[in-house]
Amino acid sequence: MFDVIIIGAGPAGLTAGLYAGRAKLKTLILEKDIAGGQIATTEHVENYPGSMKDAGGLALSDRMEEQAKQFCDIKYQEVTKVELLGDVKKVYTKDEFYETKVVILSTGASHRKLNVKGEKEFANLGVSYCSTCDGPFYQGLDIYVVGGGEAALEEALYLTKFGKSVTIIHRREGLRASQTVIDRCKDNEKISFLLNYTVEEIKGDSEVKELVLKNTQTNELKTIKNDDDSPIGVFVYIGNVPQTDLFKDQVELENGYIPTDEDMKTNVKGVFAVGDTRVKKIRQMVTAASDGCIASEMANKYIENGNW
């Protein structure tokens, strides 16, 4: 019987494990892949307090994992089934079965991909999904933002701080953002639009140099490439995919994300959700760590009060 089982070893899960373990709760983190979640695939991390200059996301993830291991167990097993209702929660992996008083859901979300040729090859080499994380690395370059929703346009505005120019590529004529944000983009002299286009291919050598677009009305192909063969930045904002399928019949979901209160409590007694798994406005490493801290502190109070 564990006190706390945390599903997912991203920044939120590792922080939850650190705090729960230090509170002398018997704690287990289960992770199907590698520690760090999305941050482990980020080449540079400059916006996390205390991160070292030029530190990579993988190195930072390794340090967080090493610290958490001093206070809790981490097993690299994929969770295949959960039973969250009732006082004793049950968590199943392919080869193991665990019981616990509290479950903290930290499975995160993944960026929705374009699924075009070159996208995977140039991830972190010109293709990014986080302007706050990577925008400063595109200082003085031409930047292309793929997407037409609120997030895409907000990120385009943010990227004008760094890019020489910012072009928004959207598959339709109409944009899916508030008129206020649309007007701000149209009024910004650095921002231009390529509407009725989709990205067909991303090309380059050691970094992205070229985009192949297709007109959604005429099927005509259009190539974007600088005359001097300089690199370009491609930021993709076509939504996120929450990794919550395991919980959909047991925990309340909102567009795939898990609603919580400010204490990270879900609608199920003894079940908390943290990080990109839950409904929230800001999805950053620092806010994920904050969620993990809060959830573990609330889990400790839940157990101390005998609620389970």
C-alpha positions in Angstrom: 0.0 0.0 0.0 1.5 3.3 -1.1 0.4 6.7 0.3 0.8 8.4 -3.1 1.2 7.1 -6.6 2.0 9.7 -9.3 1.4 8.8 -12.9 3.9 10.7 -15.1 7.4 12.0 -14.4 7.3 15.5 -16.0 8.2 18.6 -14.0 4.8 18.4 -12.2 5.1 14.7 -11.3 8.7 14.9 -10.2 8.0 17.9 -8.0 5.0 16.2 -6.5 7.2 13.1 -5.8 9.9 15.3 -4.2 7.4 17.1 -1.9 5.4 13.9 -1.0 8.6 12.0 -0.2 10.0 14.7 1.9 6.7 14.7 3.9 7.5 11.0 4.7 4.7 9.7 2.5 5.4 6.4 0.8 5.5 7.6 -2.8 5.9 6.0 -6.2 6.2 7.7 -9.6 5.3 5.6 -12.7 6.6 6.8 -16.0 6.2 5.1 -19.4 9.0 6.9 -21.2 11.7 9.3 -19.8 11.7 11.8 -17.0 11.0 15.4 -17.9 8.1 15.0 -20.3 8.1 17.6 -23.0 10.9 19.6 -21.4 13.4 16.7 -22.0 13.1 17.3 -25.7 13.8 21.1 -25.4 17.3 22.0 -26.5 17.7 25.0 -24.2 15.9 26.1 -21.0 16.3 29.7 -20.0 13.0 30.5 -18.4 13.1 28.2 -15.3 14.4 29.8 -12.2 17.9 28.6 -11.3 18.5 26.8 -14.6 22.1 27.0 -15.6 23.1 29.1 -18.6 22.9 27.0 -21.8 21.5 24.0 -19.9 19.5 21.6 -22.0 16.1 20.3 -21.1 17.4 16.8 -20.8 20.1 17.8 -18.4 17.6 19.7 -16.2 15.2 16.8 -16.3 18.0 14.4 -15.2 18.8 16.7 -12.2 15.1 16.8 -11.2 14.8 13.1 -11.5 18.0 12.5 -9.4 16.7 14.8 -6.7 13.2 13.2 -6.6 14.8 9.7 -6.4 16.3 10.7 -3.0 12.8 10.8 -1.6 10.6 8.5 -3.6 10.7 5.5 -5.9 10.5 5.9 -9.7 9.6 3.0 -11.9 9.6 3.1 -15.7 6.4 1.2 -16.4 3.5 2.2 -18.5 0.2 2.4 -16.7 -2.4 0.4 -18.5 -5.4 0.6 -16.2 -6.6 2.6 -13.1 -9.4 2.2 -10.6 -9.8 5.6 -9.0 -13.2 5.2 -7.3 -13.2 4.1 -3.7 -10.9 4.8 -0.8 -8.2 2.4 -2.0 -7.0 3.3 -5.6 -5.6 0.6 -7.9 -3.0 1.2 -10.5 -2.0 -1.5 -13.1 1.0 -1.7 -15.4 1.8 -4.5 -17.8 3.5 -6.6 -15.1 2.6 -5.0 -11.8 -0.4 -4.0 -9.6 -0.3 -1.3 -7.0 -2.7 0.0 -4.3 -2.5 3.6 -2.9 -4.4 6.1 -0.8 -3.9 9.0 -3.3 -3.3 9.2 -7.0 -1.8 12.3 -8.6 -2.4 12.4 -12.4 0.5 14.0 -14.2 0.3 12.5 -17.7 0.6 15.8 -19.4 -0.3 16.8 -22.9 1.5 16.6 -26.2 1.6 19.2 -28.9 -0.6 18.4 -31.8 1.7 17.8 -34.8 1.4 18.8 -38.4 2.5 15.2 -39.3 4.3 16.4 -42.5 7.7 15.4 -43.9 10.6 17.1 -42.1 8.6 18.1 -38.9 10.1 15.3 -36.7 13.6 15.7 -38.2 13.8 19.4 -37.5 12.2 19.5 -34.1 14.3 21.9 -32.0 16.3 22.6 -35.1 13.9 25.2 -36.5 10.6 23.7 -35.6 9.2 24.6 -32.2 6.0 24.4 -30.2 6.8 26.9 -27.5 7.5 30.6 -28.2 8.3 31.4 -24.5 10.8 28.5 -24.5 12.4 29.1 -27.9 11.5 32.6 -29.2 14.8 34.2 -28.1 16.8 31.7 -30.2 15.2 33.2 -33.4 16.4 36.7 -32.9 16.5 38.6 -36.3 15.1 35.7 -38.3 12.0 35.3 -40.4 9.5 33.4 -38.3 6.4 31.4 -39.5 3.6 30.6 -37.1 1.2 27.8 -38.2 -2.3 28.1 -36.8 -5.2 30.4 -36.7 -6.6 30.2 -33.2 -6.2 32.5 -30.2 -3.0 30.8 -29.1 -1.3 31.0 -32.5 -2.0 34.7 -32.8 -1.0 35.5 -29.3 2.3 33.7 -29.8 2.8 35.5 -33.1 2.5 38.8 -31.3 5.0 37.6 -28.7 7.5 36.4 -31.4 7.6 39.9 -32.9 9.9 40.7 -30.0 12.6 38.5 -31.6 11.9 37.9 -35.3 12.7 40.2 -38.2 9.2 39.3 -39.5 6.4 37.0 -38.4 4.1 35.3 -40.9 0.9 33.5 -39.8 0.0 30.5 -41.9 -3.6 29.3 -41.6 -5.6 26.8 -43.7 -8.7 28.9 -43.9 -9.6 32.5 -44.7 -11.2 33.1 -41.3 -9.2 33.1 -38.1 -10.4 31.5 -34.9 -9.3 34.2 -32.5 -11.0 37.1 -30.8 -11.3 40.2 -32.9 -9.2 42.2 -30.5 -6.2 39.8 -31.0 -6.8 39.7 -34.8 -6.8 43.5 -34.9 -3.6 43.7 -32.9 -1.9 41.3 -35.3 -3.1 43.2 -38.3 -1.9 46.5 -36.8 1.6 45.1 -36.1 3.9 46.0 -38.9 6.0 42.9 -38.4 3.1 40.5 -38.9 1.7 39.3 -42.2 -0.7 36.5 -43.2 -0.7 33.6 -45.6 -4.3 32.4 -45.5 -5.8 29.3 -47.2 -2.4 27.5 -47.0 -1.2 24.4 -45.3 2.3 23.2 -44.7 3.2 20.2 -46.9 6.9 19.8 -46.1 9.7 21.3 -44.0 13.2 21.3 -45.5 16.7 22.3 -44.5 20.2 21.0 -43.7 21.3 21.4 -40.1 18.3 23.7 -39.5 15.1 24.7 -41.3 15.7 26.7 -44.5 12.5 26.1 -46.5 8.8 25.5 -46.3 6.6 24.0 -48.9 2.9 25.2 -48.7 -0.2 24.1 -50.5 -3.1 26.4 -51.3 -6.2 24.8 -49.9 -8.4 26.3 -52.7 -6.2 25.8 -55.8 -3.9 23.0 -54.6 -1.0 25.1 -56.0 2.3 24.6 -54.2 4.3 27.5 -52.9 7.9 27.4 -51.7 9.2 29.8 -49.0 12.9 30.2 -48.8 15.2 33.2 -48.2 17.4 34.3 -51.1 20.5 34.2 -48.9 19.6 30.6 -47.7 19.4 31.9 -44.1 17.5 29.8 -41.5 13.8 30.4 -40.7 11.8 29.5 -37.6 8.6 27.5 -37.7 6.3 27.6 -34.6 3.3 25.2 -34.6 0.2 26.1 -32.7 -2.6 23.8 -33.8 -3.6 22.6 -30.4 -2.6 20.1 -27.7 -3.6 16.6 -27.1 -4.1 15.8 -23.4 -3.0 12.3 -22.3 -6.0 11.5 -20.3 -7.7 8.6 -22.1 -7.0 6.2 -19.2 -9.1 8.3 -16.9 -12.0 9.4 -19.1 -14.6 7.1 -17.5 -13.7 7.9 -13.9 -12.6 11.5 -13.7 -14.5 14.6 -15.0 -13.0 15.9 -18.2 -13.3 19.2 -20.1 -12.2 19.0 -23.7 -10.0 16.1 -22.6 -8.4 18.1 -19.8 -9.1 17.5 -16.1 -10.7 20.3 -14.1 -9.4 20.9 -10.6 -9.8 23.5 -7.9 -6.9 25.6 -6.7 -5.8 22.7 -4.4 -5.4 20.5 -7.6 -8.4 18.3 -6.4 -10.4 16.6 -9.1 -14.1 15.6 -8.7 -12.9 12.2 -7.3 -12.0 11.9 -3.7 -8.2 11.3 -3.2 -7.4 12.0 -6.9 -5.4 15.1 -7.9 -4.3 16.4 -11.3 -1.3 18.6 -12.1 0.6 20.2 -15.0 -0.6 20.0 -18.6 -3.1 17.3 -17.7 -5.4 19.8 -16.0 -7.5 22.7 -17.2 -5.3 25.8 -17.0 -4.3 29.0 -18.8 -0.5 28.9 -18.5 1.4 25.8 -19.5 5.0 26.3 -18.4 7.6 24.3 -16.5 7.4 26.6 -13.5 3.6 26.4 -13.2 3.8 22.6 -13.5 6.2 22.5 -10.7 3.9 24.7 -8.6 1.0 22.4 -9.3 3.1 19.4 -8.1 4.0 21.1 -4.9 0.4 22.0 -4.2 -1.0 18.6 -5.0 1.5 16.8 -2.7 0.8 19.2 0.2 -2.9 18.7 -0.2 -2.5 14.9 -0.5 -0.6 15.0 2.8 -3.4 16.8 4.5 -5.9 14.4 3.0 -4.1 11.4 4.4 -3.4 13.1 7.8 -7.1 13.9 8.2 -8.0 10.3 7.6 -10.2 11.1 4.6 -9.1 8.0 2.7 
